[in-house]
Amino acid sequence: MKIYTRRGDAGETDLFGGDRVTKDSSRVDAYGAVDELNAFVGAARAASEHGDMRALMGRVQSSLLDLGAHLATPDAARREKAGIPVISDEEIERLERSIDAFEEELEPLRSFVLPGGSPAAAALHIARVVCRRAERRVVGLDRSEEGGEEGIDARGLRYLNRLSDLLFVAARVENRRAGIDEEEWSV
C-alpha cells in the first residue's frame, strides 16, 4: 500500500466511513488540531528525562488518537461498529489525579509564569497552548452544522480542558525537577 493516494489533490479528504469533505471543513480542522496536539505532546514526551512523565504523556497520546478517530467518524453507528473508543469519565479522572499528584510537588502559584525553562517544560507549554487551540476547534465543530444533530461527545471537550491544565502543571514540575526557577510575569 502506498502512502499517497492522490485522492486529496483537489482539496478533499475521506472521513472514516467514506464521506468526502473539503480539507478546510470544521471537522477536519478539529481532528487536525487534535493530531497536531498529539505531535507536540510527543515532542514533550521525548524531551522529558522522567519515566513517570513519559508514561503519562504516552497515555495522553493514545487518548488523543481515540479522540481524533472519534472526530473523524461522524456517524455514531460506524464508530460503534469500528470499535472506536470514546474518552471515558475514568480517563478524565485519571488526568485530575495526575494534576493533584503533580501539584503536591509544587509551590503554590502566586503569579503568572512565563512559558519556558527546561526543554521539556518549554515543550509542555507549547503543547498546552496547542491543546487550547484544539479545544476551540472542537467547540467550533460542536456548534457548527458539521457537528451533527448529536453534537460532539461532551467528555472529549472536558478531556481537552483538563489536559491543558495537566500540561501546565507538568511543565512546572519539569522545571522544578530540573532545578529551574520559574520566571514570573512582572507587570
KOLVOVEX-888315 format. One line per field, with one value per residue: chain; residue in three letters; x, y, z of N, C-alpha, C in turn. Coordinates in steps of 0.1 Angstrom, whole numbers, plus 5000, padded with zeros to 4 digits. Each point is the difference from the previous one (the first is absolute). Example, Ala and Ser with C-alpha at 12.3 -4.5 7.8 and 13.67 -1.06 7.14 Angstrom:
<pts>
marvo <- A A
vexlo <- ala ser
npx <- 5132 4996
npy <- 4943 5011
npz <- 5078 4993
capx <- 4991 5009
capy <- 5012 5011
capz <- 5000 5000
cpx <- 5009 4992
cpy <- 5012 5011
cpz <- 5000 5008
</pts>
This chain:
<pts>
marvo <- A A A A A A A A A A A A A A A A A A A A A A A A A A A A A A A A A A A A A A A A A A A A A A A A A A A A A A A A A A A A A A A A A A A A A A A A A A A A A A A A A A A A A A A A A A A A A A A A A A A A A A A A A A A A A A A A A A A A A A A A A A A A A A A A A A A A A A A A A A A A A A A A A A A A A A A A A A A A A A A A A A A A A A A A A A A A A A A A A A A A A A A A A A A
vexlo <- met lys ile tyr thr arg arg gly asp ala gly glu thr asp leu phe gly gly asp arg val thr lys asp ser ser arg val asp ala tyr gly ala val asp glu leu asn ala phe val gly ala ala arg ala ala ser glu his gly asp met arg ala leu met gly arg val gln ser ser leu leu asp leu gly ala his leu ala thr pro asp ala ala arg arg glu lys ala gly ile pro val ile ser asp glu glu ile glu arg leu glu arg ser ile asp ala phe glu glu glu leu glu pro leu arg ser phe val leu pro gly gly ser pro ala ala ala ala leu his ile ala arg val val cys arg arg ala glu arg arg val val gly leu asp arg ser glu glu gly gly glu glu gly ile asp ala arg gly leu arg tyr leu asn arg leu ser asp leu leu phe val ala ala arg val glu asn arg arg ala gly ile asp glu glu glu trp ser val
npx <- 5008 4997 5009 5002 4989 5004 4992 5010 5005 4987 5006 4998 4994 5004 4988 5002 4998 5008 4994 4999 5010 4998 5013 4992 4993 4989 4995 5005 4996 4989 4998 5002 4992 4992 5002 4999 4990 4996 5003 4994 4989 5001 5001 4990 4994 5004 4996 4990 5007 4987 5002 4997 5008 5010 4998 4999 5010 5006 4994 5004 5011 4998 4998 5011 5006 4995 5003 5011 5001 4996 5008 5008 4992 4993 5000 4991 4991 5007 5000 4987 4997 5007 4993 4996 5009 4992 5003 5005 4990 5003 5001 4989 4995 5006 4996 4989 5001 5004 4990 4992 5005 5000 4988 5000 5006 4990 5007 4991 4992 5009 5004 4997 5003 5012 4995 5006 5013 4998 5007 4999 5002 5010 5004 4999 5007 5008 5001 5002 5007 5007 5001 5003 5009 5004 5000 5005 5008 5001 5001 5008 5006 5001 5004 5007 4995 5013 4997 4990 4989 5008 5007 5010 5006 4992 5002 5000 4990 4994 5003 4997 4989 4998 5002 4994 4992 4998 5000 4992 4994 4999 4998 4992 4995 5001 4995 4990 4997 5000 4994 4990 5003 4987 4999 4997 4988 5007 4992
npy <- 4988 5009 5009 5002 5007 5012 4994 5005 4997 4998 4997 4987 4995 4988 5000 4995 4991 5007 5008 5008 5008 5013 5002 5011 4989 5003 4989 5002 5012 4995 4990 5009 5008 4990 4997 5013 5000 4989 5007 5011 4992 4994 5012 5003 4990 5002 5012 4993 5002 5002 4988 5006 5010 4992 4992 5011 5006 4988 5000 5013 4996 4989 5008 5007 4989 4996 5011 5000 4987 5003 5010 4991 4996 5008 4988 5001 4995 5007 5010 4996 4998 5012 5001 5011 5000 5003 5012 4993 5000 4987 5002 5007 4990 4992 5009 5001 4987 5000 5008 4993 4989 5006 5004 4987 5000 5009 5012 5006 5002 5010 4996 5007 4988 5004 4996 4989 5002 4988 4993 4992 5010 5005 4987 4998 5011 4996 4988 5007 5009 4990 4995 5012 5000 4988 5004 5011 4993 4992 5011 5006 4988 4999 5012 4994 5002 5001 5006 5002 4994 4990 5008 5005 4989 5004 4987 5000 5009 4993 4990 5006 5004 4988 4995 5012 4998 4987 5005 5009 4992 4992 5011 5004 4987 5000 5013 4996 4989 5009 5005 5002 5012 5000 5005 5008 5002 5010 5006
npz <- 5000 4991 5005 4987 4999 5001 5010 5007 4988 5000 5012 4997 5011 5003 5005 5012 4990 4994 5009 4989 5005 5000 4996 4997 5000 5008 4995 4988 5002 5006 4991 4990 5007 5002 4987 4998 5008 4994 4989 5005 5004 4988 4995 5008 4996 4987 5004 5006 5011 5003 5004 5011 4997 4996 5011 5008 4994 5001 5012 5002 4994 5007 5011 4996 4998 5012 5006 4993 5003 5012 4999 4995 5010 4992 4994 5009 4991 4992 5009 5003 4987 4999 5011 4995 5009 5010 5002 5010 5009 5000 4987 5001 5008 4991 4991 5006 5002 4987 4997 5007 4995 4988 5003 5005 4988 4998 4999 5008 4990 4999 4988 4989 4994 4997 4988 5003 5002 5004 4991 5010 5010 4992 4997 5013 5001 4990 5005 5011 4993 4994 5012 5004 4990 5003 5012 4996 4993 5010 5007 4990 4999 5013 4998 4991 4988 4998 5011 4992 4999 5001 4992 5007 5002 5010 5001 4987 5002 5010 4992 4990 5006 5004 4988 4996 5010 4996 4988 5005 5008 4990 4993 5010 5000 4987 5001 5008 4993 4991 5011 4991 5005 5004 4988 5010 4996 4996 5008
capx <- 4992 5008 4995 4993 4988 4996 4986 4999 5006 4991 4996 4990 5005 4990 4998 4999 4986 4999 4995 5010 4998 5011 5010 4998 4988 5002 5004 5014 5007 5000 5009 5014 5006 5003 5012 5011 5002 5006 5014 5007 5002 5011 5012 5002 5003 5014 5009 5000 5009 4993 4992 4986 4995 5000 4989 4987 4998 4996 4986 4993 5001 4991 4986 4998 4997 4986 4992 5001 4992 4986 4996 5001 4989 4988 4989 5001 4999 5012 5010 4998 5003 5015 5006 5008 4997 4998 5006 4992 5001 5012 5012 5000 5003 5014 5007 4998 5009 5014 5002 5001 5013 5011 5000 5006 5015 5002 4996 4988 5002 4997 5000 5001 5014 5004 5002 5014 5008 5007 4994 4988 4990 4996 4992 4986 4992 4995 4989 4988 4993 4994 4988 4989 4995 4993 4987 4992 4995 4990 4988 4995 4994 4988 4989 4997 4991 5008 5000 4989 4989 5004 5011 5012 4999 5005 5012 5011 5003 5005 5013 5010 5001 5008 5013 5008 5004 5011 5012 5005 5005 5011 5011 5005 5007 5012 5010 5004 5009 5013 5006 4999 4990 4990 5001 4987 4997 5000 4991
capy <- 5012 5013 5010 5010 4995 5011 5003 5013 5010 5011 5007 4993 4988 4990 4998 4986 4996 5003 5013 5009 5014 5008 5000 5011 4998 5001 4987 4997 5010 4995 4988 5004 5007 4990 4993 5009 4999 4987 5001 5008 4992 4991 5007 5002 4986 4997 5009 4998 4990 4993 4988 5002 5010 4994 4991 5007 5006 4989 4997 5011 4999 4990 5006 5010 4992 4996 5012 5003 4990 5003 5013 4997 4990 5007 4991 4993 4986 4996 5000 4988 4989 4999 4999 5013 5003 5014 5004 4996 5008 4995 5006 5014 5000 4997 5013 5007 4994 5004 5014 5001 4995 5009 5013 4998 5002 5014 5011 5006 5010 5014 5009 4993 4997 5000 4986 4997 4992 4988 4996 4992 5009 5008 4992 4998 5013 5001 4990 5006 5010 4993 4994 5010 5002 4988 5001 5010 4994 4990 5008 5005 4989 4997 5010 5001 4990 4988 4992 4990 5002 4995 5008 4994 4994 5010 4995 5004 5014 5000 4994 5011 5011 4995 4998 5012 5002 4990 5004 5011 4995 4991 5009 5005 4989 4998 5010 4998 4989 5004 5010 5013 5008 5006 5015 5006 5012 5012 5010
capz <- 5000 4999 5009 4993 4992 4991 5001 5006 4992 4997 5012 5008 5007 5005 5014 5003 4997 4986 4995 4996 5004 4997 5011 5009 5007 5014 5005 4997 5008 5013 5003 4997 5011 5010 4995 5002 5015 5003 4996 5010 5012 4997 5001 5014 5005 4997 5007 5015 5005 5011 4996 5003 4990 4987 5000 5000 4987 4991 5002 4994 4985 4996 5001 4990 4988 5001 4998 4986 4992 5003 4993 4986 4997 5005 5001 5013 4997 4994 5011 5008 4992 4998 5013 5003 5013 5004 5012 5011 5012 5007 4994 5005 5014 5001 4998 5012 5010 4997 5004 5015 5004 4996 5008 5013 4999 4997 5009 4994 4989 5005 4989 4987 4997 4985 4995 4997 5009 4995 4988 5002 5004 4989 4991 5006 4999 4986 4999 5007 4992 4989 5006 5001 4986 4996 5008 4993 4987 5003 5004 4988 4993 5008 4998 4986 4994 4998 5013 4999 5010 5013 5005 5004 5014 5009 5007 4992 5003 5013 5000 4995 5010 5011 4995 5000 5013 5003 4993 5007 5012 4996 4997 5013 5006 4993 5004 5014 5000 4994 5008 4993 5006 4990 4998 5002 4992 5008 4993
cpx <- 5009 4995 4992 4989 4996 4986 4998 5005 4991 4994 4989 5006 4988 4999 4999 4986 4997 4995 5012 4996 5013 5010 5000 4987 5003 5004 5014 5009 5001 5009 5014 5007 5003 5012 5012 5004 5008 5015 5008 5002 5011 5014 5004 5003 5015 5010 5002 5010 4994 4990 4985 4993 4998 4988 4986 4998 4997 4986 4992 5000 4990 4985 4997 4997 4986 4991 5000 4992 4985 4996 5000 4989 4987 4988 5002 5000 5013 5011 4999 5004 5015 5007 5008 4996 4997 5008 4991 5001 5012 5013 5001 5004 5015 5008 4999 5009 5014 5003 5001 5013 5011 4999 5006 5015 5003 4996 4987 5004 4996 4998 5000 5015 5002 5002 5015 5006 5008 4994 4987 4989 4995 4991 4986 4992 4995 4989 4987 4993 4994 4987 4988 4994 4992 4986 4991 4995 4989 4987 4994 4992 4986 4988 4997 4991 5007 5001 4989 4990 5004 5011 5012 4998 5007 5013 5012 5004 5005 5015 5010 5001 5009 5015 5009 5004 5012 5013 5007 5007 5013 5012 5007 5008 5013 5011 5005 5010 5014 5007 5000 4989 4991 5002 4986 4998 5000 4992 5006
cpy <- 5012 5010 5011 4993 5009 5004 5014 5012 5012 5007 4993 4988 4991 5000 4985 4996 5004 5013 5009 5014 5008 5000 5011 4999 5001 4987 4997 5010 4995 4988 5003 5007 4990 4992 5009 5000 4988 5000 5008 4993 4990 5007 5003 4987 4997 5009 4997 4989 4991 4990 5002 5010 4994 4990 5007 5006 4990 4996 5011 4999 4989 5005 5010 4993 4995 5012 5004 4991 5003 5012 4997 4990 5006 4991 4991 4985 4995 5000 4988 4988 4998 4999 5012 5004 5015 5003 4997 5010 4996 5006 5015 5000 4996 5012 5008 4995 5003 5015 5002 4995 5009 5013 4998 5002 5015 5009 5006 5011 5013 5010 4992 4998 5001 4986 4999 4992 4989 4997 4992 5009 5009 4993 4998 5013 5002 4990 5006 5010 4993 4992 5010 5003 4988 5001 5010 4994 4989 5007 5005 4989 4997 5010 5002 4989 4987 4991 4990 5003 4995 5008 4992 4994 5010 4996 5004 5014 5001 4995 5011 5011 4995 4998 5012 5003 4991 5004 5012 4996 4991 5009 5005 4990 4998 5010 4998 4988 5003 5011 5014 5008 5006 5015 5005 5012 5012 5011 5014
cpz <- 5000 5010 4993 4992 4989 5001 5006 4992 4997 5012 5008 5006 5004 5015 5002 4998 4985 4995 4997 5004 4995 5012 5009 5008 5015 5006 4998 5008 5014 5003 4996 5012 5011 4996 5002 5015 5003 4997 5010 5013 4998 5002 5015 5007 4998 5007 5014 5003 5011 4995 5003 4990 4986 4999 4999 4986 4990 5001 4994 4985 4995 5001 4989 4986 5000 4997 4985 4992 5002 4992 4985 4995 5005 5002 5013 4998 4994 5010 5009 4993 4999 5014 5004 5015 5002 5013 5011 5012 5008 4995 5004 5015 5001 4998 5013 5011 4997 5003 5015 5005 4996 5009 5014 4999 4999 5011 4994 4991 5006 4989 4987 4998 4984 4996 4997 5011 4994 4986 5001 5004 4989 4990 5006 5000 4986 4998 5007 4991 4988 5005 5000 4986 4996 5007 4992 4987 5003 5005 4988 4992 5007 4997 4985 4995 4998 5013 5000 5011 5014 5006 5003 5014 5010 5008 4992 5003 5014 5001 4995 5010 5012 4996 4999 5015 5004 4993 5007 5013 4997 4996 5012 5007 4993 5004 5015 5001 4994 5008 4994 5006 4988 5000 5001 4991 5008 4992 5002
</pts>
